[in-house]
Amino acid sequence: MRILFIGDIFGKPGRTIVRERLAELVREHSVDLILANGENSAAGFGITAALAEELFELGIDVLTTGNHIWDKREIIDYYEMASGNPHSPARKVLRPANYAAGLPGWGFYEGQKNGVPYAVINLQGRVFMASNDDPFRMADKLLAEIKAKVIFVDVHAEATSEKISLGWYLDGRVTALVGTHTHIPTADERVLPKGTAYITDVGMTGPYDSVIGVKKELVIGRFLNNMPVRFEAAIGDVRLCAVLVDCDETTGRAKSIERIMVK
């Protein structure tokens, strides 16, 4: 099974390059399952039901998110309308599983692709971020419930050490653990000794003539004068960042992980 995971899709530039280049990547790499982090797809901050379904129409199977999931309040209505419908596409828009119990939405998804059972888990870190439940123990809890062998984990976190620690902690228990959130791709992709593919951050799919997606002059000004400013999405030097994970569908062990960056 070949899994393509697309890093944080940022605003219209990110959505546009996914629309333009995804089909080509799927053909070129014989991709079976397409995953993406979509929490920044609405002008850089949050996601809406309409944008989620637009991304599904492009072929993405499951969307993960992170700390910006509540930025567009209508996502809550999207979740609540799906609460009694196990087949609603809203169930494939994940929010971190280690958020407080009782919040709208779902933190993991189990499905089948081409007859192969798979699961996707969304976690959020706690270092330099909101104090949510423990992602390590939440992973333990979910893995005790999940029956699929192919398990993909998106850890939306700030600290490199926290992501690496989760990678080692789950090595051999999940197919892949990838980091998102910092929007900067790292060059440490590898398959850990027990068979889990790992990378600290996949990187952003969006405008790189920016400061992590935002118009650079706005962020530089904030650093210079510390005055509040309304951030706006940049538009230049758009790139699609992703990783391709090849795994054994019978054992769930990863065979390889490859970084992809497309302009």
N, C-alpha and C positions, 0 to 999 in steps of 0.2 A: 504494500500500500504506500502510495506517495502522497504526502500531505504538504500543501503550500499554506504557510501562515504569513499574512500581510500585516506589517507593522502599522501603528496608529495612523488611521486615515484622517488627514487634517483638511477640513473644509472642502470647498468646491474644487480647488486644485488637486487634492488627493483623490476625490471621487472621480474626477475627470481622467486622471492617468490610470486609475483602476479600470474604468470603462474602456479606455483606449488600448490597454496592454494586457489585460488579464487573459483574454481568450488565447492570445499568442503564447503566453507563458504556460498555460494549461496544455496546449498542443506540444510545445517544445519539450516540456519536461514530463509529459504523460501523467499529469496530476489526477489523483482520484478524489481527494477531499480538499476543499478550500475553506480556510478559516481566516478571520481578520479581526483586528481590534478596531471598533468603530466609534469609540467614545468622543472623538473630536470631529466627527464628520459634519456636524452642523455649525459651519462657520468657525470651527476650531474649538467649540465648547458644547459638548453634549451631543445627543442623537435624538431624532424624532422617529415616529412610526413610519412616516412616508420615506425618510431617508434609509431606514433599515430595510424596508421592502424594496426600495430601489437597488440596494446592494445585493439583496437576495436574488433579484432578477438578473443580476450580472453573473450569477453562478456561485456566490459565496454561500456556504452551507450553514455556518454558525458565526455569530458575531460576539466577541468579548468586549468588555468595557473597563471602567476603572473609576477614579475619583470624580470624573465629570459626568457620571451617569445621570445625576439629578439636575443638571444645568438647564435642561429643557423639561419643564414640568409635565408636558403632555405624555412623556414616557411612562409616567405613573398610571395614567388612564389606559395606556396601551397594555400595561401589565395587568391591571385590574380587570379589563375586559376579557383577558385570556385566562383568568383564574380557573374557570370551569371548563376550559377547552384544551385538552392535552395536545391537540393538533394545531393550535394557533401558532403562527410564525413568531409571535412575541416570545414564545418559550425558547427560541433560538437566539434571542438577544439577551446575553447573560449580564448580570451584574456580579461583583465579587461575592463569593459564597460566604466569606467571613464577616459580612455586614451583620448588624444586629438582627436577631430573630424577629420574624414578623413583618419585616420590610417587604414592599412589593418586589416581584421578580424572582428569578431563579439563578443560582450560582453554578449550576452544572447542567449539562445536556447529554442524554444518551440517545443514539440513533443508529441507523445502518446506512452504509453507502456501498453500492454494488455488492450487497449481501454480506458485507463485513460490519459487525458491531463495533461501534466506537463511542468514546465519551470525551467531552471537553469540560474542563474545570477552570473557573475564573477565580483567582485569589488576589488580594491586595495586601501590600506590605504595611508595616506599622512604623518603621523608622523614618522620621521626618515627615510622616503623614498622619492622618487621623487615627485615633486610637480605636481600631476595630478589634474584633475577636482574633484569636491566635490563628494565623494561616497554616502553621505546621499541624496543629491538632485538628483544624478543620479538614485539611487534606487527609489525615488519618481516618476521620469519620466518613468522608465521602468515598474513599477507596474501599472501605469495608462494605459499602453498599453497591458499588459499581461492579457489574459483571463483565463488561467488555475488556478485552486484552489491550486494544489500542486506546490509549488514554493520553490526551494532549492537555497540557496545563499552561495557561497564561498567568504569569505573576506580574501584576501591575504595581511596581514598587520603585522607590527612589534610590535606596541604598544598594550598591553593588554587593556588599557583604551579605545582605539579607537574601538577595536572589541566589547567589552562589550557595549559601547555606541550605536553602530550600532544594536546590539542585542535588546536592550531595545527600540530603535527607531522603529525597524521593527516588534516588538512583536505583534502578531495577524494579521500581514499582509503577512507573509511568513511562510512556513511550518518549515523550519530549516535555521539557519544561523550558519555556522561553520567557524572557523579560520584556516588558513594555513600560511606557510612561515617560522616560527621559528624552525620547525622540532622537537620540544620537546612537547610530548603529555601532556595536562593538565587534571586535575581531577575535573573539574567544570561543567561537563555535567548536564543539567537539562532542563525541559520544563518550559519556562517562563509563567507568569500568564495568558496571553491571547492566549497561544497555540503554541508558537514558540520554537522548540528544539534548544538548544544553547550549544556550547563548544568553549572555547577560542582558542585552537589549537588541531587538530586531531593528530598531530605527523607525523613523517616521516616514509615512507615505504622504508627501506634501511638498511645500515650497522650502527649499534649502537656502534661498537668498533671504534669510530671516534669522530670528532668534527663536529656535524650536517651533517655527511655524508662524510666529507673530512678526509684523513689520518691525524691522530691526531698530529704526529710529525711535519707535515708541518705547521699546525695552531699554535701549541705551539711555534715553531721557529719564526713565524711571530710576536707573542706577545713578545717574548724575545728580538728580534733584530730589528723589524720593517722593515726588508728588504723584497723586493718583492719576491714572490715565486709562482710557478705554482701549483695550487691546483689540487690534484688527488683524485678520489673517493676511499674510503676505501672498504674493502670486508668482514670484520668480524662481527659476531653477528647480522645477518640480521633478521629484524622483519617487519611484516606487521601491520601497525596501521590504524584503521578505526573506523567509528561510524555506528551504525545501528539505523535508525530512523523509527519508526512505526507511520503511520498517517492515518487519516480518509480521504479517497480519495474524499468524497463529500464536505467536508468543508475545507480541507487542514490543519486542526489543527493537531499538533503532539500529539501522545499519550505517546511516550516514546523515550528516546535516550540512547544508550548503547555503552560504549567504548569496542573496540576489539583490542587485541594485540596478534599476532600469531608469534611464532618463527619458 
